[in-house]
Amino acid sequence: MKTFFRYQVKEYLFYTTLFFLLFSFIITLVKGIFGLQKLFELNPSLKEVFLYFGLLFLQLISFTLPLAAFLGVMFAVHRFKEERELLGFFSLGFRVKDFLKPLLFFICFVFLLLFLSYFYMVPYVKKLQKIMKFELTKRQFEEPLTEKKAVPIGESYVIYVEKTKKEKDVQEFERVVLLEKGLEKKQVFLAEKGRLYPKEGIFTLYQGEGFSLSKDKSVEVLKFGEYQFALVIKGVSQALEFGRGELSFVELKDKLKEVKTNRGQWFRYLTEYWDRVFYPLSVFLVVFQGFLTALFIKSHNRIFLFLTAVALYVVFYVGYQFCQSLAENGKVYPPLNFGLFYVSVGVLLLIETWFLFKKRHYRIYL
C-alpha cells in the first residue's frame, strides 16, 4: 500500500512540476516582454531587468501553481488509463478510496504551497515591484541627464539636451528639447537653456518656443523668454502608496478600519481580505475536478485532453473573478459570495462523483 501511495504522489508531482515550469517560463516571458518598454523608459541596469523578471515569476505563482496541479493530475491519471495501469490496480484489489488518499495528500501539499504564496509572498512581491519602480524613477529624475540622447523621464516626458551641468540640487541645460505626452494634448518645447530643480519638480525653460497639438489636430504656438512649470512625475512627486493587493494581511485589517466610512472602498478592501482566504481553497475543487475529468474522457488524444483542461480551468477562473467583481461592487457580502460559489462547484463535483463511482460507471472509462 505504501508503494502504491508513493507511486501515485510521485506521478502527480512529476507532471505538476513539468507544467509549472513550462507555464511559469512562458507566461513570465510573454508578460515580461510586454512590460519591458515601460521599464526601459526608466533606464534600468541589467541586474534590475533580471530582478524584474524574477519578481514577475514569483508574482505569477498564485496562477500557475493551481493550473499546473490541475493539469498534472489530469495527465497522470490519463497516463494510468492509457498504459492500463488503472485496470491493473483494480485487478489487484485496489478500490476507489485507495486512489483518493494519495490524491488528497497531494492536494493538501499544493494547498499549503499556494496558501503561503498567495497569503504572504505575492503581496510582498507586488510591494517590491512598486518600490523598485519608485526607486528607478527617483534615480532617473535626480541623476544628471545624458547629453545628446533622448531620455524618457517617467511615463509622460522625453527630454533631449546638448549640454548638461549639475550644481548641488540644480541641473542646468543648454539647447533643450522637451516632449510632454498628455492625455488631452502633446506639447513640444524648444529652448536655448533650461533649469531643473529635482526635489521641487520645477522646470524652467529660457528663450524658446512651445508647440501644442490637441486631439482635434489644432496647433498652438507659444514664444517665451521664460517658461516655468511643475514637472509632475508619478512616483516621485507623490508619496509612495501601496494598493490593496500589495498590503499584508495585517495591513489590510488596519486599512479596513480606516475606510469603514467609505462603502465603495470598504467592500473592495474586504473582498481582497477574504480573497486571501478563499482563493487557496480553490485548489481542492480544481484538482479533484481534474481527477474526475481524466476518468471521464475516453479520448487518447493528449491535445484534446489539454484543451479540455484549459477550457474547464478558464470557466472556473472566470466564475471566480465574476464572484470577486460582485463582492467588490457590494452586491453580495464577500465571504457569502465566495462560499456560495464554492458550494455550487462542490455540489457539481459530488454529482459527478456519485455518477462515476457509486454507480460503478468508472469501469466503462477504464
PyMOL commands that set and color helices and strands:
alter all, ss='L'
color gray80, all
select helices_A, chain A and resi 2-40+46-59+61-82+85-91+96-142+244-246+249-258+263-296+302-328+334-358+361-365
alter helices_A, ss='H'
color red, helices_A
select strands_A, chain A and resi 151-153+157-167+170-181+185-197+202-214+219-230
alter strands_A, ss='S'
color yellow, strands_A
deselect
rebuild
show_as cartoon
